[in-house]
Amino acid sequence: MLVKEYMTSNPIILNPDEDVTKAFNFLLEKRVRQAPVVDKGELVGIVSDRDLRMAMVQNLKINKLTVGFVMTKDPVTITEDCKMSDASKILGIGKFNAIPVIEATGKLKGIISTTDIIKCFLDQTDEDNIPLITK
């Protein structure tokens, strides 16, 4: 199974100049935990709701705190033709919640998250007719 089968295409994105509080509220509204950060069409980072929340708590007196200040710059990325098993290893080893998926050109194509990995695992389990709960 490949990443392109489970990734979220055209994910919610943020701009590095976005205000941290507005970005946090936007992620809450959209019910996502992380978002790629894109500037002028280029992937420049990734930020999680936790990154934003911690920044707001720790920097209450900074008025112009931006996503670009708290994001992870130059994040680990994968391509859509990567195997799901490899994507899950990368997520586990790096302790990431999500990885941006890019095209060969470097353009953002989507995002793969731990939730997507779990869905893939459940699909495999269902295909094998293995009971999820045993007594």
N, CA and C of each residue as an Amber inpcrd file, in Angstrom:
protein
   405
   0.8340000  -1.1750000   0.0000000   0.0000000   0.0000000   0.0000000
   0.8810000   1.2410000   0.0000000   0.4350000   2.2220000  -0.7490000
   1.2250000   3.4380000  -0.9330000   0.6010000   4.6410000  -0.2290000
   1.4360000   5.5990000   0.0950000   1.0040000   6.8110000   0.7720000
  -0.1250000   7.4940000   0.0030000  -0.0550000   7.5010000  -1.3280000
  -1.0750000   8.2140000  -2.1130000  -2.4740000   7.6500000  -1.9080000
  -2.5770000   6.4110000  -1.4280000  -3.8800000   5.7960000  -1.1770000
  -4.5110000   6.2780000   0.1280000  -3.7200000   6.8140000   1.0450000
  -4.2210000   7.1760000   2.3710000  -3.9950000   8.6330000   2.7690000
  -3.1490000   9.3390000   2.0380000  -2.8310000  10.7140000   2.4130000
  -4.0340000  11.6280000   2.2070000  -3.9780000  12.7670000   2.8660000
  -4.9470000  13.8230000   2.6290000  -4.3650000  14.7100000   1.5380000
  -5.0310000  14.7140000   0.3890000  -4.5930000  15.5730000  -0.7130000
  -5.0600000  17.0010000  -0.4550000  -4.3100000  17.9520000  -0.9470000
  -4.6600000  19.3670000  -0.7810000  -5.0030000  19.6880000   0.6760000
  -4.0590000  19.4930000   1.5780000  -4.3450000  19.7010000   3.0010000
  -4.5250000  21.1700000   3.3610000  -5.0720000  21.3770000   4.5410000
  -5.1500000  22.7100000   5.1290000  -3.7110000  23.2090000   5.2550000
  -3.4460000  24.4230000   4.8190000  -2.0920000  24.9770000   4.9280000
  -2.1340000  26.3000000   5.6730000  -0.9920000  26.6750000   6.2030000
  -0.8490000  27.9590000   6.8720000   0.2780000  28.7410000   6.2170000
   0.2400000  30.0450000   6.4130000   1.2730000  30.9520000   5.9220000
   2.1990000  31.3000000   7.0850000   3.5000000  31.4190000   6.8660000
   4.4090000  31.7200000   7.9800000   4.1450000  33.0720000   8.6480000
   3.4690000  33.9790000   7.9610000   3.1780000  35.2960000   8.5310000
   1.8820000  35.3260000   9.3370000   1.1880000  34.2000000   9.3770000
  -0.0900000  34.0950000  10.0930000   0.1210000  34.2560000  11.5940000
  -0.7560000  34.9780000  12.2450000  -0.7300000  35.1400000  13.6970000
  -0.9660000  33.7820000  14.3700000  -0.1940000  33.4750000  15.3970000
  -0.2630000  32.1830000  16.0750000  -1.6670000  31.8930000  16.6180000
  -2.2850000  32.8640000  17.2580000  -3.6140000  32.6510000  17.8380000
  -4.6450000  32.3710000  16.7500000  -4.5900000  33.1260000  15.6690000
  -5.5210000  32.9010000  14.5550000  -5.2850000  31.5310000  13.9360000
  -4.0300000  31.1570000  13.7720000  -3.6960000  29.8490000  13.1980000
  -4.2060000  28.7200000  14.0930000  -4.0120000  28.8570000  15.4010000
  -4.4810000  27.8450000  16.3500000  -5.9960000  27.6930000  16.2570000
  -6.7040000  28.7970000  16.2480000  -8.1670000  28.7500000  16.1540000
  -8.6250000  28.1540000  14.8190000  -7.8860000  28.4450000  13.7670000
  -8.2020000  27.8860000  12.4450000  -8.0590000  26.3630000  12.4560000
  -6.9680000  25.8590000  13.0450000  -6.7890000  24.4050000  13.1330000
  -7.8960000  23.7670000  13.9680000  -8.2720000  24.4230000  15.0550000
  -9.3820000  23.9110000  15.8730000 -10.6730000  23.8380000  15.0640000
 -10.9510000  24.9140000  14.3520000 -12.1660000  24.9820000  13.5330000
 -12.1920000  23.8840000  12.4700000 -11.0490000  23.6450000  11.8450000
 -10.9600000  22.6470000  10.7780000 -10.7630000  21.2250000  11.3140000
 -10.5590000  21.1170000  12.6220000 -10.3830000  19.8220000  13.2890000
  -9.1760000  19.0450000  12.7580000  -8.0650000  19.7660000  12.6300000
  -6.7940000  19.1390000  12.2560000  -5.7630000  19.4830000  13.3150000
  -4.7820000  18.6030000  13.4780000  -3.7860000  18.7850000  14.5290000
  -2.4850000  19.3910000  14.0280000  -2.2890000  19.3980000  12.7300000
  -1.0730000  19.9720000  12.1760000  -1.3250000  20.4440000  10.7530000
  -0.4640000  21.3440000  10.3130000  -0.6240000  21.8580000   8.9570000
   0.7400000  22.1960000   8.3660000   0.9160000  21.8760000   7.0790000
   2.1170000  22.3410000   6.3900000   2.0920000  23.8740000   6.3180000
   3.2620000  24.4530000   6.3310000   3.3850000  25.9060000   6.2070000
   3.9880000  26.1830000   4.8350000   3.2700000  26.9780000   4.0510000
   3.6450000  27.2360000   2.6630000   3.7950000  28.7380000   2.4510000
   4.9040000  29.1030000   1.8070000   5.1760000  30.5020000   1.4900000
   5.4680000  30.6160000  -0.0030000   4.6560000  31.3940000  -0.7090000
   4.8170000  31.5880000  -2.1500000   4.8600000  30.2560000  -2.8950000
   3.9970000  29.3330000  -2.4880000   3.8850000  28.0470000  -3.1530000
   4.8940000  27.0010000  -2.7290000   5.8280000  27.3580000  -1.8500000
   6.8800000  26.4320000  -1.4140000   6.6520000  25.9850000   0.0240000
   6.8340000  24.6930000   0.2690000   6.7660000  24.1590000   1.6220000
   7.9710000  24.6720000   2.4060000   7.7030000  25.3640000   3.5120000
   8.7980000  25.9000000   4.3240000   8.8050000  25.3300000   5.7460000
   7.7430000  24.6130000   6.1100000   7.6970000  24.0680000   7.4550000
   6.4150000  23.3110000   7.7250000   6.2790000  22.8900000   8.9760000
   5.0600000  22.2500000   9.4570000   4.8550000  22.7220000  10.8870000
   3.6070000  22.8650000  11.2910000   3.3080000  23.3310000  12.6450000
   2.1360000  22.5140000  13.1910000   2.1930000  22.2220000  14.4760000
   1.1170000  21.4610000  15.1160000   0.3120000  22.3700000  16.0310000
  -0.8740000  21.9020000  16.3920000  -1.6810000  22.6640000  17.3400000
  -0.9410000  22.8010000  18.6660000  -0.1650000  21.7870000  19.0200000
   0.6190000  21.8470000  20.2580000   1.6950000  22.9420000  20.1710000
   2.3910000  23.0290000  19.0370000   3.3910000  24.0870000  18.8480000
   2.7590000  25.4600000  19.0590000   1.5960000  25.6490000  18.4720000
   0.9130000  26.9390000  18.5450000   0.4310000  27.2250000  19.9670000
  -0.1520000  26.2140000  20.6050000  -0.6610000  26.3690000  21.9680000
   0.4840000  26.7120000  22.9360000   1.5830000  25.9770000  22.8310000
   2.7320000  26.2310000  23.7070000   3.2990000  27.6330000  23.4830000
   3.3520000  28.0590000  22.2380000   3.8610000  29.3960000  21.9300000
   2.9670000  30.4670000  22.5430000   1.6540000  30.2450000  22.4800000
   0.7330000  31.2280000  23.0520000   0.8900000  31.3040000  24.5660000
   1.0410000  30.1730000  25.2130000   1.1710000  30.1390000  26.6690000
   2.4990000  30.7420000  27.1210000   3.5720000  30.4150000  26.4300000
   4.9020000  30.8570000  26.8420000   5.2080000  32.3100000  26.4620000
   4.4940000  32.8360000  25.5050000   4.8100000  34.1780000  25.0010000
   3.5910000  35.0930000  25.0240000   2.9370000  35.1570000  26.1640000
   1.7080000  35.9400000  26.2750000   1.9010000  37.4250000  25.9820000
   3.1070000  37.9260000  26.1580000   3.3410000  39.3610000  25.9870000
   3.8250000  39.7390000  24.5920000   4.0720000  38.7600000  23.7330000
   4.5100000  39.0690000  22.3740000   3.2640000  39.2410000  21.5070000
   3.1000000  40.4110000  20.9460000   1.8950000  40.7130000  20.1760000
   1.9020000  40.1150000  18.7730000   3.0430000  40.0480000  18.1430000
   3.1190000  39.6290000  16.7430000   3.7970000  38.2760000  16.5790000
   3.4410000  37.3200000  17.3830000   4.0100000  35.9820000  17.2720000
   3.3970000  35.2970000  16.0530000   4.2630000  34.8160000  15.1500000
   3.7800000  34.2470000  13.8970000   4.0630000  32.7520000  13.8070000
   3.3620000  32.1020000  12.8980000   3.5550000  30.6850000  12.6200000
   5.0030000  30.4070000  12.2360000   5.5930000  31.2870000  11.4340000
   6.9700000  31.1120000  10.9970000   7.9630000  31.0550000  12.1420000
   7.6210000  31.6840000  13.2410000   8.4990000  31.6970000  14.4120000
   8.4730000  30.3610000  15.1510000   7.3280000  29.6610000  15.1520000
   7.1820000  28.4340000  15.9530000   7.1830000  27.1480000  15.1290000
   7.0920000  27.2510000  13.8170000   7.0210000  26.0610000  12.9710000
   8.3400000  25.2820000  12.9810000   8.2610000  24.0250000  12.5930000
   9.4560000  23.2340000  12.3370000   9.8670000  23.5270000  10.9100000
  11.0440000  24.1110000  10.7480000  11.5210000  24.4760000   9.4100000
  12.0950000  23.2540000   8.7050000  12.0090000  23.2550000   7.3900000
  12.5460000  22.1720000   6.5660000  12.1700000  20.7920000   7.1090000
  10.8750000  20.4910000   7.1700000  10.4520000  19.2180000   7.7620000
  10.8480000  18.0160000   6.9060000  10.8870000  16.8740000   7.5560000
  11.0620000  15.6160000   6.8400000   9.8690000  15.4680000   5.9090000
  10.1060000  15.0350000   4.6880000   9.0230000  14.8540000   3.7170000
   9.1420000  13.4680000   3.0830000   8.0590000  13.0430000   2.4530000
   8.0490000  11.8020000   1.6780000   7.2900000  12.0550000   0.3850000
   7.3810000  11.1030000  -0.5340000   6.6210000  11.2010000  -1.7830000
   5.4080000  10.2880000  -1.7090000   4.4770000  10.5210000  -2.5970000
   3.2410000   9.7470000  -2.5780000   3.4480000   8.2870000  -2.9640000
   4.5690000   7.9420000  -3.5770000   4.8480000   6.5590000  -3.9500000
   5.5950000   5.7910000  -2.8600000   5.7860000   6.4230000  -1.7180000
   6.4060000   5.7700000  -0.5640000   5.4370000   4.7180000  -0.0160000
   5.9700000   3.6020000   0.4470000   5.1320000   2.5620000   1.0500000
   4.6080000   3.0510000   2.3940000   3.3920000   2.6440000   2.7230000
   2.8090000   3.0190000   4.0080000   3.6480000   2.4790000   5.1590000
   4.2280000   1.3130000   4.9890000   5.0670000   0.7520000   6.0580000
   6.2820000   1.6510000   6.3040000   6.8550000   2.2070000   5.2400000
   7.9900000   3.1150000   5.4030000   7.5410000   4.4290000   6.0470000
   6.3780000   4.9170000   5.6410000   5.8470000   6.1490000   6.2330000
   5.6210000   5.9630000   7.7320000   5.0950000   4.7990000   8.1270000
   4.8500000   4.5610000   9.5510000   6.1600000   4.4720000  10.3230000
   7.1860000   3.9060000   9.7150000   8.5020000   3.8500000  10.3750000
   9.0660000   5.2550000  10.5690000   8.9430000   6.0960000   9.5530000
   9.4370000   7.4730000   9.6430000   8.6840000   8.2340000  10.7350000
   7.3620000   8.0670000  10.7780000   6.5700000   8.7220000  11.8190000
   7.0060000   8.2520000  13.2020000   7.2050000   6.9450000  13.3460000
   7.5880000   6.3910000  14.6360000   8.9760000   6.7970000  15.0790000
   9.9380000   6.6720000  14.1820000  11.3310000   7.0040000  14.5190000
  11.4610000   8.5040000  14.8390000  10.8090000   9.3290000  14.0360000
  10.9050000  10.7790000  14.2450000   9.9620000  11.3140000  15.2980000
   9.0530000  10.4440000  15.7700000   8.0240000  10.8520000  16.7350000
   7.2050000  12.0200000  16.1930000   6.8630000  11.9050000  14.8920000
   6.0460000  12.9160000  14.2250000   4.5740000  12.5160000  14.3060000
   3.7070000  13.5070000  14.1890000   2.2760000  13.2400000  14.0600000
   1.8490000  13.2260000  12.5980000   2.6660000  13.8490000  11.7450000
   2.3400000  13.9170000  10.3220000   3.6020000  14.2600000   9.5340000
   3.5540000  13.9080000   8.2530000   4.6610000  14.2090000   7.3470000
   4.0780000  14.8140000   6.0710000   4.6050000  15.9410000   5.6300000
   4.1690000  16.4780000   4.3440000   4.5600000  15.5240000   3.2100000
   3.6760000  15.4020000   2.2430000   3.9220000  14.5810000   1.0560000
   4.1800000  15.5450000  -0.0930000   5.3080000  15.3370000  -0.7740000
   5.6740000  16.2540000  -1.8500000   5.7830000  15.5240000  -3.1860000
   5.6790000  16.3010000  -4.2550000   5.9300000  15.7970000  -5.6010000
   7.4330000  15.7880000  -5.8410000   7.8490000  15.1870000  -6.9350000
   9.2770000  15.1610000  -7.2880000   9.8390000  16.5780000  -7.4250000
   8.9880000  17.5190000  -7.7890000   9.4170000  18.9130000  -7.9470000
   9.5830000  19.6250000  -6.6150000   9.1290000  18.9990000  -5.5360000
   9.1940000  19.6140000  -4.2210000   7.9080000  20.3020000  -3.8140000
   6.9420000  20.3590000  -4.7180000   5.6610000  21.0040000  -4.4200000
   4.8360000  20.1220000  -3.4810000   4.1460000  20.7570000  -2.5390000
   3.3030000  20.0380000  -1.5940000   2.1680000  19.3340000  -2.3170000
   2.0160000  18.0610000  -2.0420000   0.9720000  17.2380000  -2.6570000
  -0.1030000  16.8450000  -1.6440000   0.3100000  16.6770000  -0.3740000
  -0.6270000  16.2500000   0.6560000   0.0680000  16.1190000   1.9930000
  -0.5870000  15.3800000   2.8830000  -0.0260000  15.1260000   4.2080000
  -0.4790000  13.7340000   4.6470000   0.4090000  13.0220000   5.3220000
   0.0810000  11.7020000   5.8640000   0.2330000  11.8060000   7.3750000
  -0.7600000  11.3320000   8.1050000  -0.7540000  11.4770000   9.5570000
  -0.8440000  10.1190000  10.2450000  -0.6700000  10.1490000  11.5510000
  -0.8140000   8.9130000  12.3260000  -2.2160000   8.3440000  12.1690000
  -3.1990000   9.1930000  12.0360000  -4.5780000   8.7270000  11.8170000
  -4.6780000   7.9600000  10.4990000  -3.9910000   8.4280000   9.4750000
  -3.9940000   7.7320000   8.1850000  -3.3090000   6.3700000   8.3050000
  -2.2470000   6.2980000   9.0880000  -1.5360000   5.0360000   9.3100000
  -2.4570000   4.0440000  10.0090000  -3.1870000   4.5150000  11.0040000
  -4.1270000   3.6400000  11.7180000  -5.2090000   3.1500000  10.7740000
  -5.7230000   4.0360000   9.9180000  -6.7530000   3.6200000   8.9540000
  -6.2120000   2.5310000   8.0320000  -4.9860000   2.6810000   7.5690000
  -4.3550000   1.6710000   6.7140000  -4.2640000   0.3380000   7.4510000
  -3.8170000   0.3790000   8.6960000  -3.7020000  -0.8280000   9.5080000
  -5.0670000  -1.4930000   9.6730000  -6.0830000  -0.6950000   9.9620000
  -7.4310000  -1.2520000  10.1330000  -7.9510000  -1.8630000   8.8360000
  -7.6570000  -1.2150000   7.7120000  -8.0670000  -1.7860000   6.4210000
  -7.4190000  -3.1470000   6.2080000  -6.1500000  -3.2690000   6.5540000
  -5.4530000  -4.5480000   6.4130000  -6.0310000  -5.5840000   7.3580000
  -6.3360000  -5.1760000   8.5550000  -6.9060000  -6.0890000   9.5380000
  -8.2650000  -6.5790000   9.0730000  -9.0820000  -5.6700000   8.5580000
 -10.4010000  -6.0610000   8.0610000 -10.2840000  -7.0200000   6.8880000
  -9.3080000  -6.7730000   6.0000000  -9.1200000  -7.6560000   4.8490000
  -8.7260000  -9.0620000   5.2830000  -8.0100000  -9.1810000   6.3760000
  -7.5570000 -10.4820000   6.8530000  -8.5910000 -11.1740000   7.7280000
  -9.7180000 -10.4880000   7.9610000 -10.7870000 -11.0150000   8.8050000
 -10.2990000 -11.3720000  10.2050000  -9.4070000 -10.5900000  10.7130000
  -8.9190000 -10.7970000  12.0790000  -9.7920000  -9.9660000  13.0090000
 -10.3520000 -10.6090000  14.0500000 -11.1940000  -9.8360000  14.9800000
 -10.3600000  -8.7890000  15.7030000 -10.9260000  -7.5880000  15.8450000
 -10.2140000  -6.5100000  16.5060000 -10.2510000  -6.6580000  18.0330000
 -11.3230000  -7.2430000  18.5400000 -11.4460000  -7.4100000  19.9790000
 -11.7110000  -8.8910000  20.2590000 -10.9390000  -9.4450000  21.1550000
 -11.1490000 -10.8400000  21.5440000 -11.4190000 -10.8980000  23.0280000
 -12.1170000 -11.9440000  23.4300000 -12.4220000 -12.1070000  24.8630000
 -11.6260000 -13.2220000  25.4330000
